[in-house]
Amino acid sequence: MAETTATVEEEQSISATVSQTSTTTSSTDLANPAVLESLSDVADVDTVDKINGSVLVYKTLTNKWTATTTLDAQNMEGGEF
């Protein structure tokens, strides 16, 4: 079996080439992954009303996770003591 060599070079996009001796068998260009600086950069997260102590609650009306301090649609089970 011939030795397989893989080379990955980093530029604006990641290019990967796998070759055996001098014949290239596969080559592909991969886009760089998105960089998220904060949770508000996620498309389906609404953090407009965030304050200290907020939690994310999914709202079907907007199809988004929304920052809130009020849990008004949850069923809580505290168990028996």
C-alpha positions in Angstrom: 0.0 0.0 0.0 1.3 3.4 -1.0 1.9 6.1 1.7 -0.9 8.7 1.9 -0.1 12.3 2.6 -2.6 15.0 3.6 -1.9 18.7 3.5 -4.2 21.3 5.1 -3.5 25.0 4.4 -5.3 27.9 6.3 -6.2 31.0 4.3 -9.6 32.8 4.0 -11.1 29.3 3.4 -9.6 26.0 4.4 -8.3 23.9 1.5 -7.6 20.2 2.1 -5.8 18.0 -0.5 -5.1 14.3 -0.1 -2.6 12.7 -2.4 -0.8 9.4 -3.0 2.7 9.9 -4.4 2.1 12.5 -7.1 -1.6 11.8 -7.9 -4.3 13.8 -6.2 -7.3 11.7 -5.2 -9.5 14.2 -3.5 -9.6 18.0 -3.1 -12.2 20.2 -1.4 -12.7 23.8 -0.2 -14.3 24.2 3.2 -15.7 27.6 4.4 -14.4 28.8 7.8 -16.9 28.2 10.6 -18.9 31.2 11.8 -17.5 33.0 14.9 -20.0 33.8 17.6 -19.0 36.6 19.9 -22.1 36.4 22.1 -25.4 34.5 22.4 -27.3 37.3 20.7 -25.4 36.5 17.5 -27.4 33.2 17.2 -30.3 33.7 14.8 -33.1 32.2 16.9 -32.2 33.8 20.2 -33.7 37.2 21.3 -31.7 38.8 24.1 -33.1 42.3 23.8 -34.8 42.2 27.2 -31.9 40.5 29.0 -31.1 41.6 32.6 -29.2 40.0 35.5 -30.9 36.7 36.3 -32.6 36.2 32.9 -33.2 32.7 31.5 -33.9 31.7 27.9 -37.5 30.5 27.3 -38.7 29.2 23.9 -41.7 31.0 22.6 -43.7 29.4 19.8 -45.3 32.7 18.8 -41.9 34.0 17.6 -40.1 30.7 17.1 -37.2 32.1 19.2 -35.5 31.6 22.5 -36.3 34.8 24.5 -34.5 36.2 27.5 -37.0 36.6 30.4 -37.1 36.6 34.2 -40.8 35.5 34.3 -41.7 31.9 33.9 -45.4 32.2 33.1 -46.1 29.2 30.8 -44.2 26.4 32.6 -45.6 23.5 34.6 -43.5 22.9 37.7 -43.5 19.7 39.7 -41.9 20.1 43.1 -42.5 16.6 44.3 -43.6 15.6 47.8 -41.7 16.2 51.0 
